[in-house]
Amino acid sequence: MKNRIAAAVALTALISVPAVASANNVWHQTDTEIGYAIAPEHAAAGKSREQVQAELAEAKADKRQWFLTYRNLPKPAWAKQGTSRTRADALAEAEAVTPAERARLADIYTPG
């Protein structure tokens, strides 16, 4: 009997947690035909209009990136990647590979 009571209390607590958490939300569940009510006063303060306009102007400064972002496209290979490495660095790194490491990589990437 005690197990049933404990289970009922635990179930009630689990069911009531989402209702308590929704008090921080703008949308509240109701028993009406629509199923929800809106409480704008519960909304968290966001950015000001000036902040949003400044961010938009900054984003539009790079026309290529703006074009890709606006259309939700991935960054193409021709776009600048922003690395600090030079061609000389890459060549020096390739020349510094030991023969044992070269053999290991050849075993991994050689077909057959």
Buried (B, 14 or more C-beta within 10 A) or exposed (E): EEEEEEEEEEEEEEEEEEEEEBEEBBEEEEEEEEEEEEEEEEEEEEEEEEEEEEEEEEEEEEEEBEEBEEEEEEEEEEEEEEEEEEEEEEEEEEEEEEEEEEEEEEEEEEEE
